[in-house]
Structure formats: C-alpha cells, structure tokens
C-alpha cells in the first residue's frame, strides 16, 4: 500500500473546501470496512484513505500549519497502514451504557479486556486461524486502553481463500471474559482483498 507523504496532506484552507464531501465519502467507506464482534468490540479495517482522513482531521482540529508538526502526525498515523501481505485494523472497545456509568465503572468495564492483546484475537479464513498482532504500548497491568491497533499477516493461500465465494471468513475473540465471533460480510471482504492487492 502506498505510503503517505507530506505532499498528500492538504493545507487547512484547501481541506476546508473539500471537507464535507470527503467526510461523507469516508463515512460511507468506513461502513464497508467495519465489523462488530459481540456487543463490545468493533474492528475498523484501515487503508490509505482512512488514515489520510485521520491525519487531515487532526491537522484541522489542532490548526497545524508547521510542516514539521504535520510530518509528526503523518509519522504517528503511518503505523495504521498495512504492510504488503497484511491487514490492519483499529480495534475499539465500546461500552454501550457509557453515559450512565461512573468513571470507575467505565475503567472496570474496559479493564475486563486485559490480556486480549496476548493471543486472543483471530481472523479465520477457511481453515486458517491468523492471529492478530497488537501494537505494543496500549495496555498496562493496571490500565487497559479502549483503542488498539492490530495487524493480521495474510499468507498467499489465505488471500486466495478470502477471495473464494463460500469460503468462511470470521473474526474470533477468545478471551477468558469475552468470547464472540462474527462473519466478515462480503462488502468488507471485498475491501480487504483490495488492501491485499495493494
């Protein structure tokens, strides 16, 4: 997948002109790249377009005009881009009753996912179980982050299976305190095949 360069990031004025149309386009794109697994976990598969949108939004929110600081944002979000033969996703821990909970209750609800980043998430393509590789630094013993970045290495035979109609493709979560699985819908599979094709 093509990387993101400084020249790809529009300045604030240029981005403001196209933001509404771009935002609508990316929202529609993300719908085709999102899979909920159970009631608390959502995977958003990232690609160059979703990552570039995040960079533009951060630059806009922070009103960043200095090229060095824009490059810092590019470098921070570049980790979301999948490498060749990989899929990349942002994993969100979602708490449905968030607005009615105390801060301590929210922390407890999120912390129940401690250890999920150690061999607890898989993409099953046909008979192959592809373990998620989590980016480090998003959880500690006493505190779990609500957002994680994961990657799945997808070997050529699994890529071929992903493209075969009728071949089962599922996201699996096998954690002592959370077990769930979900079929990956055809529109998401199509997006993932495009990612793997580069």
Secondary structure, DSSP 8 states (H G I E B T S, - for coil): -----GGGS--HHHHHHHHHHHHHHHHHHHHTTEEEETTTEEEEE--HHHHHHHHHHHHHHHT---HHHHHHHHHHHGGGS--TTEEEEEEEE--TTGGGS-HHHHHHHHHTTTTTTTT-EEEEETTEEEE-EE-SSSB-SS-B-SEEEEEEE--HHHHHHHTSTT--EEEEEEETTEEEEEE--HHHHHHHHHHHH-
